[in-house]
Amino acid sequence: MEKYQILIRNMSLPLVVEDWMEKAECDIRLRKAKTPGCRVVELTDPVYAARMIKWLRVAEKVNIAK
């Protein structure tokens, strides 16, 4: 199963969490990033990952780990 790791700025975090609570049916994990002022959102749902990247436009960087 692929794990999507999406780097987002701290100021975008409330938007992501609010959207996830309303629209998503998957689990997410938030963790502190090495990059100052950023967080990493980890999830396994490719549909919601695509939503974060294309519709919310909050992704600074994306990593897909197997």
C-alpha positions as CSV (number, residue, x, y, z in Angstrom):
1,M,0.0,0.0,0.0
2,E,1.3,3.4,-0.9
3,K,1.7,6.1,1.7
4,Y,1.4,9.7,0.6
5,Q,3.5,12.3,2.5
6,I,2.4,15.8,1.7
7,L,4.4,18.8,3.0
8,I,2.2,21.8,3.8
9,R,2.7,25.2,5.4
10,N,1.4,25.7,8.9
11,M,-0.9,28.4,7.7
12,S,-2.7,25.9,5.4
13,L,-3.2,23.3,8.2
14,P,-6.6,24.5,9.4
15,L,-7.9,24.4,5.8
16,V,-6.7,20.8,5.4
17,V,-8.1,19.6,8.8
18,E,-11.5,21.3,8.2
19,D,-11.8,19.8,4.7
20,W,-10.7,16.4,5.9
21,M,-13.4,16.5,8.7
22,E,-16.1,17.3,6.2
23,K,-15.2,15.4,3.1
24,A,-12.7,12.6,3.7
25,E,-13.3,9.0,4.7
26,C,-9.7,8.2,5.4
27,D,-7.2,8.5,8.3
28,I,-4.5,11.1,8.3
29,R,-1.5,11.5,10.4
30,L,0.1,15.0,11.0
31,R,3.7,15.3,12.1
32,K,6.2,18.0,12.4
33,A,8.5,18.5,9.3
34,K,12.2,19.2,9.2
35,T,11.4,22.3,7.1
36,P,10.7,25.2,9.4
37,G,7.1,26.4,9.4
38,C,5.7,23.2,7.8
39,R,3.9,20.0,8.7
40,V,3.7,16.7,6.9
41,V,0.3,15.1,6.3
42,E,0.5,11.3,5.8
43,L,-2.4,9.3,4.3
44,T,-3.0,6.2,2.2
45,D,-6.1,7.4,0.2
46,P,-5.0,8.4,-3.3
47,V,-8.3,10.2,-4.0
48,Y,-8.0,12.5,-1.0
49,A,-4.3,13.0,-1.7
50,A,-5.2,14.2,-5.2
51,R,-7.8,16.5,-3.7
52,M,-5.2,18.1,-1.4
53,I,-2.8,18.5,-4.3
54,K,-5.1,19.7,-7.0
55,W,-8.2,21.3,-5.4
56,L,-6.9,22.6,-2.1
57,R,-3.5,23.5,-3.6
58,V,-1.7,23.3,-0.3
59,A,1.1,20.9,-1.2
60,E,4.6,22.3,-1.2
61,K,6.1,18.8,-1.9
62,V,4.8,15.3,-2.3
63,N,6.5,12.0,-1.5
64,I,5.0,8.6,-2.3
65,A,6.4,5.8,-0.2
66,K,5.6,2.1,-0.7
